[in-house]
């Protein structure tokens, strides 16, 4: 094994044309899942002579990425539709073909406050009218 110079030498039976075969002990199969059809590779083992290196695997498949992108697209579409519906409910905005989301929210808030104030006025007016009806009945 050691040459006369004290260095490690390869045995003569080893072929220099073929690279040495690595042991495949770092690769573990995940339980079969058709959605996540990937192989899990464990973090690289730390050798005592090297500095600390830890690489954590992030197995991302094309199917998983595509599914996530579709879910995100559906979320954006739902959000856009919700803003469009809110815009249709606020009379000031229904006439305006283009307005920002912030403007939609501010005008909707203003419209709701106006509706609440009108409701309070109507409740007071109803109470006054009921009182007048009771007085007229007596």
HELIX and SHEET records of a PDB file:
HELIX    1   1 UNK A   62  UNK A   89  1                                  28    
HELIX    2   2 UNK A   91  UNK A   94  1                                   4    
HELIX    3   3 UNK A  101  UNK A  137  1                                  37    
SHEET    1   A 2 UNK A  27  UNK A  28  0                                        
SHEET    2   A 2 UNK A  40  UNK A  41 -1                                        
END                                                                             
